[in-house]
Amino acid sequence: MKLFRLFGMVAFSGLLMTGFASCGSDEPGNDEGDDPVVEPGQVDETVNRQLTSAEAGNYLDETATKISEMFDPADQKEVIDVFQNFVDRYGYYEFDEDYFNFETGGRSMLAEMAKSFVIGLSTGDPGSLSRAANTFVTRYEISFDKLKGVYTPDTRNQVWKRDPSGNDIVFRFGTTEFKVQVSGGNWDIEFADSYDDWWDDATYVEEYKVTVPKNIVMTVTDSGKELVKSVVETNLDVNGRNFHVKTSLRAANITLDALVDGNNNLISESQSMTVGGQRFLTTVTSVNGSHLCDVEYLSEIFDEDVESAVSKIDNTFGKGVTSVNICDRVQIKAEISKIGTLMAAGSYDSYTYYNKNAENDAVKFASSLNNNVKAQMYFGNTSVAQADVQWQKCYYEYYAGVGDWYVEPVIVFGDGSRFTFEEYFDESRFANAENKFLSLVYLYESLW
């Protein structure tokens, strides 16, 4: 993987909405988690001017060296060993389904038929009554109480055995213990899924009620020593249409704090990551609009075909703003608008075998991005924009005449020079930093 992909992963995840006085600034956190510290550090006066593309390249080389020095896998050895042991020995173990019976029974078909009869009379569709007779509803309720217990590996059957006693979820294997504790009450969320079985001429509906604890604490210990601690605080008010999620993670010398708040008019997210007490990454993202926490309204919009829902999506989601700060050396700031328009423009089939107009569609998507996404790169917390980020078509050929037409970001410097992300952030520039960072990412990812 080339660095431009890492940079894109870090910077443009925020840009597209979906993501330190120096690298040595000290930002210690407490065990219970802090609010993210996202304010920029001091301004680096050495880059408080327009740099040439060559000067900017040298500055990024220095940044890559600093990042590489921050990530030493040896600092994570204890955690890595525990996780690797879990993955190697128990990662493929399954759960005995008899332990988890979330089904609470089907709803009365008489009630379903009565409801459909009323709808049929009011809409002039009495046929809905006969269809209801072939509708089968199953309801599931999922809660922490149905999951809690002590789980130990059954090596003979390669499953997790469950002892339902206790108030926590605990996994024990060897000298390691993984524990989940909850407190502060719960909040509920309900949703449904349905599908038609044409063979049986029936409709099956599955309704879910999920009870979520407001406060969750997860710890990983080995021989009594705490290696990982994560705290999640959540609150959802469906009627008031607002939510709050605060997360903190401590794993060896890596800390991550994140905060998400939302209501019908604004959703905002901030997060900060430190390595060995040195701040590595901060992001701040927000989007304004209307009905942003109205689950039913949003479900109706996104159930529609994207092309037919463009205006609704554009009107629902207003302007999005994001900023990414890497080690107080590199900042990317962006604004995005007309999200529905972008979704529609990007929904084309890029494969030329099926879409002969794929190249033109890619050009239109790039144009839409250039019109509705404004992104710039800064250095050293200054107000001087070093480069604009634009978009252009790109082609990946599988064999003669057949391939995919995509779009790719392009960096345009003040001196007029243009580089694709792949050209500018090539393997020679950030390979070592990227490999160290991703080796940790993939290792932690493997646990889940």
Buried (B, 14 or more C-beta within 10 A) or exposed (E): EBBBBBBBBBBBBBBBBEBBBBBBBEBEBEEEBBEBBBEBBEBBEEBEEBBEBEBBBEBBEEBBBBBBBBBBEEBBEBBBEBBBBBEEEBEEBEEEEEBEEBEEEEBEBEEBBEBBBEBBEEEEEEEBBEBBEBBBBBBBBBBBEBBBBBBEBEEEEEBBBBEEEEEBBBBBBEEBBBBBBBEEEBBEEEEEEEEEEEEEEBBBBBBBBBBBBBBBBBBBBBEEEEBBBBBBBBBBEBEEBBBBBBBBBBBBBBBBBBBBBBBBBBBBBBBBBBBBEBBBBBBBBBBBBEBBBBBEBBEEBEEEEBEEBBEBBBBBBBBBBBBBBBBBBBBBBBBBBBBBBBBBBBEBEBEBEEBEEBBEBBBBBBBBBBBBBBBBBBBBBBEBBBBBBBBBBBBEEEEEEEBBBBBBBBBBBBEEBBBBBBEBBBBEBBBBBBBBBBBBEEBBEEBE
